[in-house]
Amino acid sequence: MAENEKVEQAAKAKKDKKSEKNAKPSFFERAGKWFRDMKSELKKVQWPTRKQTINNTLIVIACVIVVGIFIGLFDLVAQEGIRLLLGR
């Protein structure tokens, strides 16, 4: 019987180790891993220079102004068209 008990204890210890490996890590372990991964990914990013950022910002502002003018002109033309159709 002593041998059977030893074998059963060894099998139980193996099961315990397997269940520990399959256990889900705690929230804080997962959050810590996520922040470490995020930090390493951000180190790989090629950040734009100040000059590139200013240039891109000015391009976006210019495009917004041009599109705004086109929308305003279309609105005026559509408004006048509707006025002519309704006879007001």
N, C-alpha and C positions, 0 to 999 in steps of 0.2 A: 503494500500500500504506500509506502514512503516514496517509492519511485513514481507511482501514479500521481501522487500529490505534487512532486517536483515537476513532472511533465505538465500537469495542469497549471501550475503556477507560472511556468515558462510560457505556456500558450497565452495565459491571461496577460502576462507582461508584454508580449508581442502585440496583443490586441490593444492594450492601453497605449503603446507607442504609436500604433497606426492611427488610433482615434485622435491622438494629440497632433499628428501631422495633418490630418484631414480637418482639424478644428479651424474655424474661421478666426483670423487674427482680430484683435480688439480694434475698436474704432480709432483709438489714438495711434496704434501701430500703423493702421491703413492711412490715416491722415498724415502722419510723419513721413511715410513712404511717398505719398502723393506730393508733398512739399519738396522732398529731396529730388524727386523726378522732375518736378516743374523747374526747380532751380538749375538742374543740369541742362534741361532743354533751353532755358533762357540764355544760358552761356553760349549756346550754339547759334543764336540769332545774330544775323548781320544787321546791326542797327544803322539807320541812315545818319549822314552827317548833318550838322546844323544847316549848312547851305542847301542840301537836298530837301530838307524838311521845309525850309522857307520857300524854296522854289515850288515844291508840290502844293503847298498851301495857297500860294498866289495863283497857281493854275486852277485850283478848285474854286477859288473865289471868282476868278474871271469866268469860268464856265457857268457858275450859278447865276452871275449877272446876265450873261448872254441868253441863257435859257429863260430866265425871268422876263427879259425883254420880249423874246419870241412868244411866250405865253401871254404877256400883256397885250401884244399886238393882235394875236389870234382872238383874244377875248374882245377887244374893241371891234374887230371885223365881224365876229359872230354876233355881237350885240347890235351893231348897225344892221346886219342882215335880218335879224329877228324883228327889229323896229320897222324895216321896210315891208316885211311880210305881214306884220300885224297892222300896218298903216297908222302908226302913232307918231 
